[in-house]
């Protein structure tokens, strides 16, 4: 037998196992964060597309005068109101569109809502806002 031959002790094995566990945990956390970030980016792109489609639909419709100076159009719309979502558009699961019509004020001047209105379209997923755009619609 050779006297100076040493094996790996239990303490060395435990230290190496702990080190591997820390590295694997950090890697899995990094992967999880990456997947969440990719999902959020995809959801934001979808939300921006939905906002754009809704505003284009509203621009193409005849003027709708809401009954109050701040008016929330409910999903499905009302007779004479703009449809939420637009016809032919199916919302992805978990997404919601909100359209709010308000009186347009430019500094100290507020214009009659039967002439010009501000239309704010917002998209959320699971109650978390993802995109919101405001535009003006005039009665021509």
Secondary structure, 3 states (H helix, E strand, C coil): CCCCCCCCCHHHHHHHHHHHHHHHHHHHHHHHHHHHHHHHHHHHHHHHHHHHHHHHHHHHCCCCCCCCCEEEECCCCCCCCCCCCCCCCCCCCCEEEEEEEEECEECCEECCCCCEEEEEEEEEECCEEEEEEEEEEECC
